[in-house]
Amino acid sequence: MHDFSRRNFLKVAGITGAAAFTGIGCAANGVQGADKAHIVVVGGGSGGATAAKYIKQFSPATRVTLIEPNATYHTCYGSNWVIGGFASMGDIAQGYDTLRDDHGIEIVQDRVTAVDAAARSVRLAGGDSMSYDKLVMSPGIDFRYDAMPGISEADADRIPHAWKAGAQTELLRSQLRDMPNGGVFVMVAPPNPFRCPPGPYERVSLVAHYFKQEKPRSKIIILDPKDAFSKQGLFEEGWAEHYGDMIEWRAGSEGGRAEEIDVDNMTVMADSGFERVRADVLNFIPAQRAGQIAHDVGLTNDAGWVPVDQLTFKSEMDDNIYVLGDASVAGAMPKSGHSANNQGKIVAAAIVRELSGQEPINPSSANTCYSLVTPEYAISVAAVYQYQDGAMSGVDGAGGVSPMGASSSVRRREAGYTRAWYDGITHDIWG
Amino acid sequence: MKKSYLYLAGLVASLAMAGTATQAVADDEITRGQLMASSCKACHNAAGAQQGVTELSHFPAEIIASQMRAFRDGDRAATIMDRHAKGYTDEEIDAMAAYFGRF
């Protein structure tokens, strides 16, 4: 009954839409107003949920449908707190009831399997199709297991990436809990670009926090293909102060580049085979690319990411599709939840203005990333971005990281703001 | 059954509004100040306020603007707002403050 009535509705709605385009019953300027449009948003993470909510804020009469396969979304940010043993999965769980009940967004719990860009419709795994005037895609990331010999996606149930929060987060947490005191936790860090640049280093910090309390003879090794990482000086300062020599970071040019993973022996080969690192718990975070659906629709470049007009986040490949968040190429903006949140607002404004026949606004945007080194010691990086010469660029003189050598009271205040940031941004997105 | 009624209601509503829609949007044009201010709301909202982040809608525009300038110019200490405030011109600060101060 449900499916039948929905399909009938779509048919009728399609006819109405066609009538509007041909000018029948439409306003004199021939522009289809935002009020009559149907915007479909694919993906209910930070980018998609923000776009959906802010389209409704900017233009309450616009019909917005958010398609997300999961009833509960676990944020990747905050998932290291769970892995560190001082937060629960419930603390990082977000739902869609408020977006539906208070903001009037239609929530469809399903997975998009195909997009027909010419017909402006999406197909759902449940069998339905849905037409759109504008499509917003926030597909997040997928992994490039093919970039690492010896391991495949099927191994993730033994060697978690825990880089999409949920069951993978719980798996890594349980492996660390089961690890004996004196064990070795090995992280294989990803190459650039990847979701949440400070994330791997916050993770080892909070694993060290857990070890220090429960398994103090244990060791942590980070094998990194890179020679530098986000907030590096601040992380290393915090590690030395709180964890002594528990954490060993190996740079790519000093044997840190993993070359193969022997899954059965939980061993990582590095440094042209001279180095074999055995792990009791192995966290392999693969190289990344835009979420699969973006590839299926043909929106990606050779590097596996989605090029967009960074003024509006409209896809370079299709005039009616906007792509934001981790999947997009967004100039200087990092792949972070905060970036996705800001981009969601830019997309919402761009769509409402375009449907109203107005030029896009030159956007200004910001990013704030807090990382906990201990539950009471945090460091941050901030930046302000403006659209310049075709790309989102950092504003000169703004932003930067927390000061080196700051007092413990400054670090504690930033730890308080870390939690405030989480509560604030999740309220802005899903509340 | 209930669902199909809702869809039908939506359809009737969208047909009814078809004649007036374009007008309503033009009156409500999104401004650059509004879009920039929406960026602040990632932290500065009701939930952030419960954790000690300033609730901007409690302050008049002049106070918000003067404090942003103080953060930017090094006259007021901060953990992070100094780094953010340096990214905005006087004009941009006033546009954002005007948006918040209205409420």
Interface residues (C-beta under 8 A of the other chain):
Chain A: M1 H2 S5 R6 F9 V12 A13 T16 A20 G25 C26 A27 N29 V31 G33 A34 D35 K36 Y54 F58 S59 A61 R63 H338 N341 N342 K345 I346 A349 V352 R353 L355 S356 Q358 I361 N362 P363 S364 S365 A366 T368 S380 A382 A383 V384 Q386 V395 G397 A398 G399 G400 S402 V410 R413 E414 G416 Y417 R419 A420 W421 D423 G424 I425 T426 H427 D428 G431
Chain B: M1 K3 S4 Y7 L8 G10 L11 S14 L15 M17 A18 G19 A21 T22 Q23 A24 V25 A26 D28 E29 I30 T31 R32 L35 M36 S38 S39 K41 A42 C43 H44 N45 A46 A47 G48 Q50 Q51 G52 V53 T79 I80 R83 H84 A85 K86 G87 Y88 E92
